[in-house]
Amino acid sequence: MQSLDTHNFAMPVLYSFRRCPYAMRARLAILSANKTVEIREILLRDKPAHMVGLSTKATVPVLWFENGRVVDESIDVMTWALAEMAGKSDTSGAKWQGDRDLIASYDGDFKFHLDRYKYASRYEGADAAQHQQACLTHLLDLGPRLNDDWLAGDSPGFTDIAILPFIRQFRIADPTWFDDHEQLEVVQLWLQRFLNWPRFQAVMKKYPVWQSGQPGIVFAE
């Protein structure tokens, strides 16, 4: 048995929650970069005291290193994982650098409206239909960018990984509306490629909830 105090840090520790889009994209980046971490699956309704102690935000993902460094923003976890690939001087480097302005628009305005569309009852005065349309505006703007199978070209890159977990969440709110919307055909196909992507399916594997004092699970491709 491996306690928190005796953890040998053979690899960084990642606190994660399977269905969280932020944790999802962090795991995708880690696998895409062939990194290995110890994954600790948590329940958001019962957050481990150790994770909360590492990050006062108390949200996943949280990446914990041997030297005490803590990375608790999903984009920063992605950047750490993919730094070597993004630093390449050829075209593959740009693929893993990502379009940070586009990502910021999804992390900001799109996510704002997504929450109020999917969880309208949690927000006083929220009009789900109005927020749905605001999200739709973002999705329609993606059409001209998807000249290939992915935003990064013929395979997924940083921007695809960063955005698609939230588009998946948007679809879940009303799959019939999303799938039947004629103007979203290109986005629908893009999302379906993502859902069928073996790496996405790998990061959605179910793990037992981590228990304090127990080792996590080795997470690697």
Secondary structure by P-SEA (a helix, b strand, c coil): ccccccccccbbbbbcccccaaaaaaaaaaaaaccccbbbbbbcccccaaaaaacccccccbbbcccccccccaaaaaaaaaccccccccaaaaaaacaaaaaaaaacaaaaaaaaaacccccccccaaaaaaaaaaaaaaacccccccccccccccaaaaacaaaaaaaaaacaaaaaacccaaaaaaaaaaaaacaaaaaaaccccccccccccccccc
